[in-house]
Amino acid sequence: MPPRGVKKGSKRDRQYKEIKKSEKKQGRSNKRAEEIAARTVNKEKARSGKTREQLYGDAKKLGIEGRSKMSKEQLQRAVAGAS
């Protein structure tokens, strides 16, 4: 069963199923495969959690120069580096 908040048929649901299938193929128990798949899908979800606007606000608070011209990915790296 996919983690809470993952809609059936969504990209995250497909990722969960593929990871679980891969883990079972490697000899993991069904329960262990579900744990690994859920953890991986949740990690991916958390990684892309903030919007560009939220990252821009964080960069502004940290005083990062050139933030208005940065992409979301650049802002993520800059904020992570300054923290």
C-alpha positions as CSV (number, residue, x, y, z in Angstrom):
1,M,0.0,0.0,0.0
2,P,1.6,3.3,-1.0
3,P,2.3,5.9,1.7
4,R,-0.4,8.3,2.8
5,G,-1.0,11.2,0.4
6,V,0.1,9.3,-2.7
7,K,-2.8,9.2,-5.2
8,K,-3.6,6.0,-7.1
9,G,-2.2,6.2,-10.7
10,S,0.0,9.2,-9.9
11,K,3.7,9.3,-10.7
12,R,4.6,8.7,-7.1
13,D,2.3,5.6,-7.0
14,R,4.1,4.2,-10.1
15,Q,7.5,4.9,-8.5
16,Y,6.4,3.1,-5.3
17,K,5.2,0.0,-7.2
18,E,8.4,-0.1,-9.3
19,I,10.7,0.2,-6.3
20,K,8.7,-2.4,-4.4
21,K,8.9,-4.8,-7.3
22,S,12.7,-4.2,-7.6
23,E,13.2,-4.8,-3.9
24,K,11.2,-8.0,-4.0
25,K,13.2,-9.2,-7.0
26,Q,16.3,-8.7,-4.9
27,G,15.0,-11.1,-2.3
28,R,13.5,-8.7,0.3
29,S,10.4,-9.7,2.1
30,N,7.1,-8.0,1.1
31,K,7.1,-5.9,4.3
32,R,10.7,-4.8,3.9
33,A,10.1,-4.0,0.2
34,E,7.1,-1.8,1.2
35,E,9.2,0.0,3.8
36,I,12.0,0.8,1.4
37,A,9.7,1.9,-1.4
38,A,7.7,4.2,1.0
39,R,10.8,5.7,2.4
40,T,12.2,6.4,-1.1
41,V,9.0,7.9,-2.5
42,N,8.7,10.1,0.6
43,K,12.3,11.3,0.3
44,E,11.7,12.3,-3.3
45,K,8.5,14.1,-2.3
46,A,10.3,16.0,0.4
47,R,13.2,17.0,-1.8
48,S,10.9,18.9,-4.2
49,G,8.8,20.4,-1.3
50,K,9.4,24.1,-1.6
51,T,8.3,26.4,-4.4
52,R,10.6,28.8,-6.1
53,E,8.8,31.7,-4.3
54,Q,9.5,30.0,-0.9
55,L,13.1,29.4,-1.8
56,Y,13.4,33.1,-3.0
57,G,12.1,34.2,0.4
58,D,14.6,32.0,2.2
59,A,17.4,33.4,0.0
60,K,16.3,37.0,0.8
61,K,16.4,36.3,4.5
62,L,19.9,34.8,4.1
63,G,21.0,37.8,2.0
64,I,22.0,35.8,-1.1
65,E,23.0,38.1,-3.9
66,G,21.6,37.6,-7.4
67,R,18.6,35.7,-6.2
68,S,16.2,37.3,-8.6
69,K,17.9,35.8,-11.6
70,M,18.3,32.3,-10.1
71,S,16.2,29.3,-11.1
72,K,14.6,27.1,-8.6
73,E,17.5,24.6,-8.7
74,Q,20.0,27.4,-8.3
75,L,18.1,28.8,-5.3
76,Q,18.0,25.4,-3.7
77,R,21.7,25.0,-4.0
78,A,22.4,28.6,-2.7
79,V,20.0,28.2,0.3
80,A,21.5,24.8,1.2
81,G,25.0,26.2,0.9
82,A,24.3,29.2,3.0
83,S,22.5,27.3,5.8
